[in-house]
Amino acid sequence: MISVIKKFPVVIHQLFFLFAQLMILQIHGIGYSGTLAYVGVVSTFLAVMINLKWDIEIMVNNHLALHESLFESSVTIFLMTLIVLFFNLIIGSPFPAYIIFSAVIIAIHELLVSVLFVQKKIYRYSFFRTLPAIALILFALVDIKAEIIWPVSFFISVIFLSIYFRTLFKKVLLSLNLIRIKKIKFLHKFYAAITASTFSFFSAFFVIIINFYHGSDYVGLWSNTIRIFNSLLIFLLGASLPFVLNMIRDKKTHSEKVKLFFYLWISFCPLIVLSFFIASNWGEFILSFFITYDFEVTNRYLGYIVLIAVAISFVGSSQGLYQGINKSIVLLSMIFISAIVGLFYFINNLHSFVSLLEIFLISISFLVIMVLVHLLFVFISKTNDSRN
């Protein structure tokens, strides 16, 4: 296993983001923090649709040269941006311009930093992932609106990345022609992209529902509970997952890929138990150090938020594995089933904040169970095949 020291540069940006968000919480309050979280979640969901998960494709598959991948992904982002703009217009523009701009910039940013990782330029990868967090801090200090600082922070990083990759972009431009565009195989990307988009919407929908029924303060409670109690898990997952995905692309059998993924999450189990225990016993007390805690949400339900966040991280990280074993359509089917289960409970329950948390927990837990059962089946069946 790769040493912690080697992994640390990969996740230093998460420490900066955590610091930036907690500092913004202290300076501007929970409402501003909640609005920032809403913009980040919704634009990230749209970004997945726009780049069709090319960032993960570059990490888990090696069938194209980097400049070819960048060419196909750039065309994809351009075409998908036009599609998103078109559908946003015909359905009444539910997404404001700054959300769509943010989504496009994040899509480009994730693509370019994934190229840096595949090139094994880890320190540059770390720098460009950290740059938006530094910009967030600076913009927050000068009191720019929450809706604006998220997209602008990533835009700055994209500008510098574009300058850095100018030689690679020249190769892309030289290969630009209609015949080459027609050869792009979009279809096999759509299953992975639709799966990722559906799950991204599934998790973003939690924030949208909370914001609709209870406002930005409760979005702030949700996001900052996750930020404070799940930060170590998110940090370690961020440190390990890019390396695991890169290792998955070198494994020959589905069984080996699944086993590698299981090893990763088994190692997190003690931390998950500890985080849940702390939040469900002292959550209100710890949060009171960061905000004036006047919410009617007990420690028990703060523990639920922690479990929901862990489940979201687990399923979210499994998307790269499913893409690597060409089973994205299976994950998509399971997401739809769990969404139907959640919708059933949503229709038949009151929409208080605690009841919403219970619905979210039931729905996401059902999804996690299905994913675990399926991956165990893949692991066992492939292992048996290899023995035969």
N, C-alpha and C positions, 0 to 999 in steps of 0.2 A: 504494500500500500504506500502511496506517495506520502512523504512526510508532511507534517503540519506546517513546517517552515516553508516548504515549497508551495503549499496551497494558500498560505496567508495573503500574498499579493493579489490573488484572484478575488478575494472577498473584502479587501480593505475598503472598497467603495460602499459596501453595506454598512460599515461603521460610520462612514461619512454621512450616508443617507439617514441612518438612525440618529446621529447627532444633529443633523440639519432639521429633521422633523420634530425632534424633542425641543430644539431651540425655538423653532417656529411656534410650537405649542406654547412655550413659555412667553414669547414676545406678543403673539397675536391672539392667543386664546383657542379654545376648542372648536369654535365655529369656523374660524379661518382654517384650522388644521383639518376639519372635516371636509370643507370645500376643496382643499388641496388633494385630500385622499380621493374624493369623488372624481375630480378631473383625472387623476392618475389612473384610477381603476377603469373608467369608461374609455379613456383614450388608449390604454393598453389593450383592452378588448378589441377595439377597432384596428389597432396595429397588427394584431394576430391575423385578422381578415385580410389586411392589406399586403403583408409580406408572405402570406401562405406558408408560414413556418420555415422559410428558407434559412433562417439562422440555425435551426436545429438540423435541417437537411445537410448543411455544410459540415456540421459536427459529426453526424452519424453515418454519412455516406461519402465515399471518395471516388465516385465514378466520373466526376468532371474535374478539370483543372480549375483553380481558383478564379482565374479571369473569366472562364466560361460560366461558372456558377454566378459570378457577379453580374455577368451579362444577362443571364436568364432571370435572376432575381430582380435586377433593375427594371427589366421589361414587365415583370410580374407586378412590382410595386406601382409602376406607372398605370398599367391597365386596371388594377384593382382599385386604385385611388379614384379613377374615373367612374368605376362602377359604384363605389361607395357614395361619391358625390351625387351621382344620378339617382340612386335609391333614396338618399337623404332628401333630395329635392322633391321627388314625387310623393313621398309620404309626409310632407309638411315640415321638413327641416327640424326634426327633434334634436339633432346634434348641432350645436352652434359651431361657428367657423373655428374657434380656438380649439375645440375638441378634435375636429378632423385634422387641423394642422398639427396638433400634438401627436395624433395617431400616426400620421405620415412620417413625422420626424423620428418618433420612437421606432417605427418599422425600419427605417434606414439605419438608425443608430445600432439596433440589435444585429442587423445584418453585418455591418462593418466591424463591430467588435468581435463577432464570431469568426470572421476572417483572421483577425489578429490572433485569436486563440489557436486556431488551426495552424497558423504559422509559427506557433509556440513563442510568440513575442509577449510573454506573460506580463512584463512590467508595463509595456505600452498598453496592453489590454486593460490592466488595472488603472492606469492613468486616465484613459478615455472613459472608463466606467465611473470613475470618481469625479470627473470634471462636472457633470450635471449637478451632483450634490454640492460641490463647492459653489457653483453658480446659484443654486437655490438659497444657500446661506446669504450670499451677497445681496441677492434681490430682495430677500425677506427683510434684511436690515434697512433697505431704503424704502420699505413699505409699498411694494408693487402689489397689485391685486393678485389674489390666490389663483384666479382663473388663468392668469398670464404667465406666472413665474415657472410653472411646470414645463410648458412647451418651449419657452425661450431658453431655459436651462439646457435642454437636450439639443436645441438648435445650435447653440454655441459649440457643443461637442461635435456635432455632425459637420460643421464648417471646418474644424481642425482635422477631423478624420478624412474629409474629402481632399483636403490639401495633402495629407499624409499619403493617401492612396492615389495621387494624381497619375502616377505611372501605370498603375493597374487600370484606372479609368481610361487612360489612353488606349490600352489594348481593347477595352470594351467598345470604345467608339470606333476603332478600326474594324471591329468585327460586326458592326451594326449594319444589317441589311434585312430586307423583307424575307428572303429565303431562310436566313438563320432564325428569324423570329418564328416562322411557321414550323420550324423543327422542334420548338420548345414543347415538351410534353407536360402540359398543365394538369392533365387528368389525374395522374398518380399523386400529385401534390395536394389535390383537393381533399382527399379523404383525411390526410393528416391535418390540413388547414381547417377543414370544417370541424373536425374533432376538437382541435385546440380552440377554435372560435366558439364552439358550443359550450365547452367547459369554461372558457374565459367569461362568456356571457352568464353561464350558470353561477359562477362565483361573484361576478360583478353585479348580478341581479340581487344578491343579498344586500349590497350597498345601496343599490337603486331603491329597493323596497324600504330599507331603513330610512333613507333620505326622504322618500315620498310620505311615509306615515309619521315619522318622528323628527325629521329635520337634521341639519348639519351637526348639531351638538351630539346626537346619538351616533352619527357616522364617525364623529371624532372619538367617542367612547369606544366604539367597535375597533377602529383602526389603531388607536393608541394602546388598547389592551393587547392586541396582537403584536404591536411594535415592542411593547415592554416585556411581555412574558414569553413571546416566541422568537425574540431577536437572536438568541444563541442558536436555536435550531435553524433558523433561516440563514444565519451566518455559516454554520457548518454545512448545511445543504448547498449553499452557494459555493462553498469552498470545494465540495466533493463532486457535485453533479457534472460540471463541465468535463472533469477528468474521467468520470464514469462513462459519460456519453462517448467520449473519445475512445475509451477502452472497448465500449460496446461495438463500435464500428469495426474493431479488429477481431471480434469473436466470430467463430464460424457457425455455431449452432444457437438456436433459440434458447435452449436450456442454459447454456453458458451465460447468455445475456441476462436472462431472468435471474439466475443465481447471483450474478454481480449486483443487480439491482436490489435483491433481497438482502444481501450482505450490508449494503449501504444503510437500509432502513432498520435492520435489526440492531445495528450499532447505535442508532438514535433512540431506541426504546427507553433506556434509563433516563435520558434527558426529557423525553416526552412525559413520563410519569412524574418526574420532579417538577416540571413546569406546571402541569395540571394541579399537583398537590399545593404548590405555592399560591397559584391564582385562586383556587377554591377555598383556601383557608385565610389568606392575607391579602387578597386582591384589592379590596376597597382601601385598606390601609396604605398599600404601596402606591396605588393610583393617586391618593390624596397628596402625595409629595409633588405630583406634577400638575394636578388640576384641583379646583374646588369641587369635591365629590358630593354632589347633591342629587345623584341619580337613584331611583328606586330599583337598583339592580344589585342583588346580593352576590357574595363571593361564589356561590354555587353557579350562578349564570355567567360570571366572569370566567369560571372554569370551563363552561360550555363553549365560550368564545375561543378559548385556547384549543379545545379539542377540534372545533370546526376548522380553525386555522391550520392545525396539523393535518387534518384530512384533506383540505384543499392543497396543501403543499405536497402530500403524498400522491394524489391523483395528478396534480400538475406536473410533477417530476416524472410520472409514469408515461406521459405523452411521448417523451423522447424515446423511451424503451419500445412503446408500441409502434412508433414510426420506424425504429430500427429493425423490428421483426415483421414489418409490413402487416400489422393487425390494427391499424388505426380505426377501421370500420367497426371492429368489435368494441373498442372503447367508446366510440360514438354511440353505438346502440345501448350500451350500459348507461351512458350519461342521459340519454333520452328516457330510459326506464326510471332512473332515479328522479329525474325532473318531474315525471308524471306522478310519482309517489309524493314528492314534495308539494306539487300543485293540489293533489287530493287533500292533503292535510291543511294546506293554506286556505282552500275554499271553505273547509269545515271548522275553522278555528277563528277566534278573535285575533285581532292584529296588534295586541300589546307587544312591547319590545321583548319581554321574556317569552311570550308564546311564539314570536317569530324565531327566536333563538332555538326553541325546541323543535320547530319545523325544520329549520336549517340543519340541525344536528341529526334528525331522523333521516333526512334526504341524503346528506353527504355520507352518513354512516352506511346507508344502504349501498351507495356507490362504491365505497371502499371495500365492503364485503364482496361485492361482485368482482371487483378488480382482483382482489386477493385470491378468490376461488379460481378465476380464469387463469391467472399467472401460475398458480400451483398446478393446474391441469396442464398448462404448456410445459412447465418444468418437468413434471412426472412423465408425461407422454414422450417428450423428446429424449429424456434420460433412458426410458425403456427402449426407444427406437435405437439409440446408440448401443445398448447392450445386445440387441438382436443383430 
